[in-house]
Amino acid sequence: MSFYDKVLYSDQVGDYFAETDMKRQIDHQTKFVAFIMGGPASYSDDMLRRVHARFEISRADFDEVATLLRTTLEEFDIERDDIDTIMYEIESRSPVIISG
C-alpha cells in the first residue's frame, strides 16, 4: 500500500486530505522528499508554515503521518540511511508544520 493510501485510510489524519487533489499532493511530496535528499526543489520554512497553518496540525497528527511515511519507506526497501535522513529532515521541520 502506498503512503497516501495509508494516510487516506488513517482514522487519525485521513480527514486532512478529504478535499485534496491527490495527484498534486503526491507531486509536492515527491519534490519535498527530493529536496531534503539534496534535489533541486526548494521548500523554505516560511512556505511550509504558510501551507500547513490552516490545518492546525497537532503533534499526534504529525507523528501519525511520519510513522506512516517511515513504514511505507521500509516496505519499499529504501536504504536505512536514506530513511533516517528523510525522517530526520521531516522531524526538524516539525516546529513550522505543527500549530495545533
Buried (B, 14 or more C-beta within 10 A) or exposed (E): EEBBEBBBEBEBBEEBBEEEEEEEEBEBBEBBBEBBEEEEEEBEEEEBBEEBEEBEBBEEBBBBBBBBBBEBBEEEEEEEEEBEBBBEBBEEBEEBBBBE
